[in-house]
């Protein structure tokens, strides 16, 4: 996906970064400078939407939901569907959560993002037959002969 946002969305994201709420500022203080071991961006445009906080690798979006989100549930569902279609997971917290329990919010984010970052179990590789290796049937014959 192209994460390129239209110019008006990028300009609005800049305005949101300049005018962060107290709650957003508090959460940003705990996310910035890779304090959790992952790089986050704030008020980051993705397509025609702006995520409150986003980690691009692994793909996680953090949203703080204030009173305005109660009336915007259909819009939020549409946004979340777009973000998920781009491979992002979305974590939502009430807007006052960073002010009331920043440590708990950061712990929840850390737990979620580290689970996302765990690589999938590797596919086992089998030894390749090649120069200097005996065919498998020779190895089985040798094992059989030495154990009798």
C-alpha positions in Angstrom: 0.0 0.0 0.0 1.1 3.5 -0.6 1.0 5.3 2.7 1.1 8.6 0.9 -1.5 11.0 2.2 -3.1 13.9 0.2 -1.4 17.2 1.0 -4.4 18.5 3.0 -4.3 15.4 5.3 -0.5 15.9 5.8 -1.1 19.5 6.7 -3.9 18.6 9.1 -1.6 16.0 10.7 1.0 18.7 11.3 -1.6 20.9 12.9 -2.7 18.0 15.2 1.0 17.5 16.2 1.2 21.1 17.1 -2.0 21.0 19.1 -1.9 17.7 21.0 -4.2 17.2 23.9 -2.7 16.7 27.4 -3.5 13.0 27.2 -1.8 12.7 23.8 1.2 14.6 25.1 1.5 12.3 28.1 1.3 9.2 26.0 3.8 10.6 23.5 6.3 11.2 26.4 6.2 7.5 27.0 6.4 6.3 23.4 8.9 8.7 21.9 12.6 8.0 21.4 12.0 4.2 21.2 11.5 4.0 25.0 9.5 0.7 24.4 12.1 -0.6 22.0 10.0 0.4 18.9 9.8 3.6 16.9 6.5 5.4 17.1 5.2 8.3 15.1 2.5 10.7 16.3 -0.5 12.0 14.3 0.7 10.0 11.3 -1.3 10.1 8.0 -2.1 6.8 6.4 -4.1 7.1 3.2 -6.9 9.6 3.9 -6.8 9.0 7.7 -4.6 10.1 10.6 -3.6 7.7 13.3 -2.9 9.1 16.8 0.2 7.0 17.2 1.7 4.4 14.8 4.5 2.0 14.8 5.3 0.9 11.2 7.3 -2.2 12.2 5.5 -4.1 13.6 2.3 -2.6 12.4 0.5 -1.2 15.4 -1.8 1.8 15.7 -2.7 3.4 19.1 -5.9 5.4 19.3 -7.0 7.6 22.2 -10.8 7.8 22.1 -12.3 11.0 23.6 -16.0 12.0 23.8 -16.1 12.8 20.1 -15.6 9.1 19.3 -18.9 8.1 20.9 -20.7 9.9 18.1 -18.2 8.7 15.4 -18.4 5.0 15.9 -19.3 4.2 12.2 -16.4 6.5 11.1 -14.0 4.8 13.5 -15.1 1.3 12.3 -14.4 2.4 8.7 -11.0 3.8 9.7 -10.1 0.6 11.6 -11.2 -1.5 8.6 -8.9 0.6 6.4 -6.0 0.3 8.9 -6.5 -3.5 9.2 -6.6 -3.9 5.4 -3.2 -2.3 5.4 -1.9 -4.9 7.9 -2.1 -2.8 11.1 -3.5 -3.8 14.4 -5.4 -1.1 16.3 -5.4 -0.7 20.1 -7.9 1.8 21.5 -7.8 3.4 24.9 -10.1 6.0 26.6 -8.5 9.5 26.2 -8.1 9.9 29.9 -6.2 6.6 30.3 -2.7 8.1 29.9 -3.5 10.7 32.5 -5.0 8.2 35.0 -2.7 5.2 34.5 0.1 5.9 32.0 2.2 2.9 33.3 -0.7 0.5 32.6 -1.3 1.9 29.1 2.4 1.7 28.3 2.5 -1.9 29.6 -0.5 -2.9 27.5 1.1 -1.4 24.4 4.5 -3.0 25.2 2.8 -6.5 25.7 0.9 -6.1 22.4 3.7 -4.9 20.3 6.3 -7.4 21.6 3.7 -10.2 20.7 3.4 -8.7 17.2 7.2 -8.5 16.9 7.8 -12.2 17.7 8.9 -13.8 14.4 6.9 -16.8 13.2 8.4 -20.1 14.0 11.1 -20.8 11.4 10.5 -23.6 8.9 13.1 -26.3 9.6 15.6 -26.8 6.9 16.9 -30.3 6.1 20.5 -30.9 5.1 21.0 -30.6 1.4 22.7 -33.5 -0.4 25.7 -32.2 -2.2 29.4 -32.5 -2.5 30.9 -34.4 0.4 27.6 -35.7 1.8 26.5 -39.3 1.7 23.1 -40.1 0.2 20.6 -40.8 3.0 20.3 -44.5 2.1 24.1 -44.9 2.7 23.7 -43.3 6.2 20.8 -45.6 7.0 22.8 -48.6 5.9 25.9 -47.5 7.9 23.7 -47.0 11.0 22.0 -50.4 10.6 25.4 -52.3 10.1 27.1 -50.7 13.1 24.2 -51.5 15.5 24.2 -55.3 14.8 
